[in-house]
Amino acid sequence: MKLGFIAYKNMVSKPLNMVLSLLLLVLSVSLVTFVLQLSKQLNGQMDKNISPVDMVVGAKGSPLQLVLSSVLHIDSPTGNIKLNEAEQIIKHPFVDSAIPVSYGDNYRGYRILGTDPAYFERYEAVLQQGRLYKTTFELVAGSAVALKLGLKIGGKVVSSHGLAAAGGEAHDDKPYTIVGILEPSGTVVDQLLICNLKSVWDAHDHGDGTHGDEEHREDESNLGNEEGNDHTQENERHHDQGDKEHDHTPDDDEHHHEEEHDLHDEEKEITSLLVKFKNPIGLVQLPRFINENTNMQAALPGFEIQRLMGLLGSGVKTLNGIAMAILLVSGFSIFISLLKTIRERRQELALLRTYGLGTRKLLFLVLFEGLFLAFIGFLLGWVLGRLALILVSKYIEAAYGYVLQINGPEFVELLLLGATLLIAIIAVFLASTSIFKLNISKTLGDA
């Protein structure tokens, strides 16, 4: 304990040397721990969110953008696809299940997603309060959205057009009602407001039916005027046609309504389709078939995210390499600091020898000083790395809705601590070689 106290006093007696060594050590440790945690959590978040989806089908464009927008919900969509064309994919024999999703509105920056109830099952989302939606303009809120915005069951929200928090046109005449709140799942569902597809379609229906009714009434009015002006000609035409018109009317009216219904369905669009295959054959054959033979695009989330993380991985490796280089430099700085300390305190060390302190204890004295420096530097670096992670987490949450977890020390970081202490021990032994050659009488005589 006495040696430890002396080592501490020696370390703080030269604050400039200590601060320089600490700065290098803190910088390297904080950079390594920050990059490791950020890379691990981003990989974990992406893997967890893309695992329920084998393939995404959407409009032509960037496949990575399609995956980021439809699965991770952190980008803009590539466009829309026709619902009737997507239904052909749903019925394909290679497809086990396919979930249509549609979006284009937000509430205070959080996306409103129209989809089927199967979406909740796909992500294993469980209700915490309330129920699932049953009709249009009913919303189920993810846990993070409800907590952040203070949403309650029965509350009303007004959506805005677009995915940005500001600048979109508000749909004041079509408010949503919160009917359910989900438990935290650690997936994208936590960041979403979910409704049925019809709600999204109706929210963007700008009164086309009303406009059509007005046109229909206008046509009837014009037709009445024409009948008043030329009633005789109409009667003659009616007489010439005979029973043809009567034979034609009932079936044609029914057929006309069917055609209008079909046309209405053909106009329905969705943003994308989230597909799960029955077997690996679909993974090999169906994406190529869709890309080559339809006006839609198929993207594989696993492949696209792996490609993205491969690009990011090179940057992570570079940062880790820089951090390790700084760590080695900090070890060299500790060596220089200890070597300078030993040379400046030769008389003190010689005096301690005369009081009965052997070479081994003098070596332990210097070792304690180096280990103190290394441990304090690692501890400060670890704390700084976590503070940086908190700041980045707040930015990611504000920009994309994702929250990074702040965990305690992990195994790889304990390995880093061991490496730091090992570098300090090596530096101590290299700097302490002069202790073994210490000539007590000559050193004290020169003093």
Buried (B, 14 or more C-beta within 10 A) or exposed (E): EEBBEBBEEBBEEBEEBBEBBBBBBBBBBBBBBBBBBBBBBBBEBBBBBBBBBBBBBBBBBBBBBBBBBBBBBBBEBBBBBBBEBBBEBBEBEBBEBBBBBBBBBBBBBBBBBBBBBBBBEBBEBEBEBBEBBEEBBBBBBBBBBBEBBEBEBEBEBBBBBBBEEEEBEEBEEBBBBBBBBBBBBBBBBBBBBBBBBBBBBBBBEEEEEEEEEEEEEEEEEEEEEEEEEEEEEBEEEEEEEEEEEEEEEEEEEEEEEEEEEEEEEEEBBBBBBBBBBEEEEBBEEBBEBBBEEBEBBBBBBBBBBBEBBEEBEEEBEEBBEBBBEBBEBBBBBBBBBBBEBBEEBBEBBBBBBEEEBEEEEBBBBBBBBBBBBBBBBBEBBBBBBBEBBEEBBEEBBEEBBBBBEEEEEEEEBEEBBEBBBEBBBBBBBBBBEEBEEBEBEEBBEEE
